[in-house]
Amino acid sequence: MLIKAVHYLLCFACIYVLSHAEPIISQPQSFASFKINNDTTQNEGSCVYTVTISTSCSSISATRDHISLAFGDAYGIQVYAPRLDDPWSSTFERCSADSFRVKGPCTHQICYVYLYRTGRDGWKPDTVKIFGYYSKPVTFYFRAFLPGGIWYGFNYCSSASSSSSSSSSSSSSSSSSASK
């Protein structure tokens, strides 16, 4: 009888704990107030990042839309690539992965990423993986169609803002080249 009571108590405790747990994987969010920090000159920085973006198999076959990328750390350091797409190649085709070399300021651990899409085709990224010299590789799971004309993505930074309006940190920069 005592064992049965303990069993029910443990089951109740597990249900209670699980019902109050925060989800580990969240959905990407629109961020209308996000701004690119243009305080420094384009191409400033001494770090090169490899960004691999995989396109979902449920996306359209290919997009001609303009795709921009911004990512950074909790200290306000931001890397910006104004246009990753290449209209003359097969960038961002369904079920494919595209890698880009993006040059920018050196960040600490990357904790946010936003994508920006303009155009009429539409596009559904699956994942965005960022590899940097001073930070651990990080993967963001989009798995949703990107709305047009707004920054859309994730911000897991705990302290500093992902908006570049703060601090005296460096930002801005881009130099990207697609490679398959």
Buried (B, 14 or more C-beta within 10 A) or exposed (E): EEEEEEEEEEEEEEEEEEEEEEEEEEEBEEBEEBBBBEBBEBEBBEBBBBBBBBBBEEBBEBBEBBBBBBBBBBBBBBBBBBBBBBEEEEBBBBEBBBBBBBBBBBBBBBBBBBBBBEBEBBBBBBBBBBBBEEBEEBEBBBBEBBBBEBBBBBBBBEEBBBBBEEBEBBBBBBBBEBEE
